[in-house]
């Protein structure tokens, strides 16, 4: 059967990773309309009162085969900053689902696309991976997906992840980054604007983030300008190399930061 894909988005880090499935063993789509019957005593079935107190839902159970592959089935970057498996064996793909794909918090939201036509947005209710002695190399995998909006109780309190059109390293003797057309479109329920940006870096391939010590703004509104402007961050990087970069808007309610932008991976930075 046809191809499909599962896209996982972490709203906090802004990371997006997609699993590209190349086969479907079975796919069951259920449109659920819960109705509670209330039959009346000593009455025909036509007098049965049907009460609908719950909303509709759509669920998908999709099964496929996981086997050794010659190419990485994942594209993008997971919430942990990983890009997929190195050897692309079946067991590595199964392990990557466990560590980087299976939802951990409600900030992990998913989009399921089947045959480039049927698209659902929601979350995973269950992931099952099975192997047997009859097929000791190929795994049978099943996901249970439910359609709907994934919401966190903290989401309304956080400013949206900043967006930008470009990012480049600074020129000259100071190591840093220039982020162009930076903007934040929503500020959360407790704020009406931003107070600046926190910009962070980490050496490519590591997990620990550090803050640039100096952040300056070229927009006419200074640090409080939430519409498109240029943000320059310097101070902290002491050696040349490739660095991952991300940023978050600062607000009065959340002065340490809100949701983080999509990570710029492996940006070359040199003095």
Secondary structure, 3 states (H helix, E strand, C coil): CCCEEEEEEECCCCCEEEEEECCCCEEEEEEEECCEEECCCCCCHHHCEEECCCCEEEEEEEEEEECCCCCCCEEECCCCCCCCCCCCCHHHHHHHHHHHHCCCCCCEEEEEEECCCEEEEEEEEEEEEEEECCEEEEEEEEEEEEECCCCCCCHHHCCCCCECCEEEECCCCCCEEEEEEEECCCCCCCCCCCCEEEEEEEECCCCCCEECCEEEECCCCHHHCCCCEEEEEECCCCCCEEEEEEEEEECCCCCCCCCECCCEEEEEECC
